[in-house]
Amino acid sequence: MNREDREVYRGIQEAQKEGRTCALATVVATRGSTPRKNGAKMLVDPQEGLVGTVGGGCGEAEVIVAAGDAMETGDIRMVRADLTDDPLAWSGSVCGGILEVLVEPIFPNEP
């Protein structure tokens, strides 16, 4: 397990211990050129911020929005971040690939 994964799991443990809901985002598939590969993780903790990354930019922003929805509804989400914009576009999404990211809500343990 790498250092970033340990930090993500430590963040989950802290959120559980302190009774906070958070969400875990994991890259589960990639096609083409992407900033992160399968297994990359990011913890979204509304009170403590982000731990780790699934790639940054507008693709990661989509994942953060989905994490908020997942924490609110309790539903698992799948986010498809398309990073294949025209290189002349202003969006900055020009890696050339596609990320599939699984977003899972994590609720505090019940006593």
PLY file of the C-alpha trace (Angstrom):
ply
format ascii 1.0
element vertex 111
property float x
property float y
property float z
element edge 110
property int vertex1
property int vertex2
end_header
0.00 0.00 0.00
1.41 3.39 -0.94
1.61 6.50 1.27
-1.37 8.22 -0.38
-3.62 5.18 0.18
-2.55 5.06 3.84
-3.49 8.74 4.22
-6.91 8.11 2.63
-7.60 5.16 4.94
-6.37 7.13 7.96
-8.82 9.89 6.96
-11.66 7.37 6.82
-10.76 6.07 10.28
-10.69 9.60 11.70
-14.05 10.44 10.14
-15.54 7.23 11.56
-14.12 7.93 15.00
-15.45 11.50 14.97
-18.88 10.56 13.58
-18.51 12.30 10.19
-19.94 11.13 6.89
-17.45 11.13 3.99
-17.11 9.55 0.55
-14.43 7.42 -1.05
-13.72 7.87 -4.76
-11.72 5.18 -6.56
-10.60 5.12 -10.20
-11.91 1.78 -11.49
-11.21 2.09 -15.23
-9.30 4.31 -17.63
-9.07 4.67 -21.38
-6.42 6.68 -23.16
-4.16 9.17 -21.43
-5.36 10.01 -17.89
-3.70 11.78 -14.95
-4.31 8.82 -12.59
-4.70 5.10 -13.15
-6.85 2.29 -11.73
-6.85 2.16 -7.95
-6.15 5.88 -7.36
-8.22 7.06 -4.40
-9.56 10.29 -2.98
-11.44 10.87 0.26
-14.03 13.65 0.25
-14.67 14.85 3.80
-16.83 18.00 3.81
-15.47 19.07 7.19
-11.80 18.24 6.67
-11.36 18.58 2.89
-9.81 16.22 0.35
-7.22 13.51 0.90
-5.61 12.08 -2.22
-6.64 12.77 -5.80
-8.29 11.08 -8.74
-6.76 13.48 -11.23
-7.53 17.11 -10.48
-9.23 19.65 -12.70
-12.81 19.54 -13.87
-12.92 15.71 -13.81
-12.14 15.74 -10.11
-14.71 18.51 -9.62
-17.37 16.19 -11.10
-16.31 13.50 -8.62
-16.58 15.94 -5.69
-20.13 16.88 -6.73
-21.05 13.18 -7.03
-19.54 12.56 -3.58
-21.81 15.23 -2.10
-24.82 13.60 -3.75
-23.74 10.15 -2.52
-23.36 11.37 1.05
-26.79 13.00 0.91
-28.68 10.06 -0.62
-26.60 7.09 0.51
-26.36 5.87 -3.09
-23.16 4.71 -4.75
-22.30 6.75 -7.86
-20.26 6.10 -10.99
-18.66 9.15 -12.58
-17.38 9.16 -16.14
-14.89 12.00 -16.51
-14.26 12.66 -20.18
-10.88 14.37 -20.59
-10.89 14.40 -24.38
-11.74 18.06 -25.08
-10.25 19.84 -28.05
-6.70 20.93 -27.08
-7.69 24.52 -27.93
-10.64 24.47 -25.48
-10.41 26.62 -22.37
-11.63 23.87 -20.03
-8.23 22.33 -19.39
-9.58 18.78 -19.85
-7.08 17.77 -22.49
-5.38 14.65 -21.13
-7.02 12.73 -23.94
-8.61 9.91 -21.97
-11.58 8.88 -19.90
-11.71 8.07 -16.18
-14.40 5.91 -14.58
-14.61 6.67 -10.86
-16.66 4.78 -8.26
-17.93 7.04 -5.45
-19.07 5.37 -2.23
-20.59 7.13 0.78
-19.10 6.14 4.13
-21.31 6.73 7.13
-20.19 6.75 10.77
-20.44 3.46 12.60
-23.52 3.10 14.73
-22.80 2.34 18.40
0 1
1 2
2 3
3 4
4 5
5 6
6 7
7 8
8 9
9 10
10 11
11 12
12 13
13 14
14 15
15 16
16 17
17 18
18 19
19 20
20 21
21 22
22 23
23 24
24 25
25 26
26 27
27 28
28 29
29 30
30 31
31 32
32 33
33 34
34 35
35 36
36 37
37 38
38 39
39 40
40 41
41 42
42 43
43 44
44 45
45 46
46 47
47 48
48 49
49 50
50 51
51 52
52 53
53 54
54 55
55 56
56 57
57 58
58 59
59 60
60 61
61 62
62 63
63 64
64 65
65 66
66 67
67 68
68 69
69 70
70 71
71 72
72 73
73 74
74 75
75 76
76 77
77 78
78 79
79 80
80 81
81 82
82 83
83 84
84 85
85 86
86 87
87 88
88 89
89 90
90 91
91 92
92 93
93 94
94 95
95 96
96 97
97 98
98 99
99 100
100 101
101 102
102 103
103 104
104 105
105 106
106 107
107 108
108 109
109 110
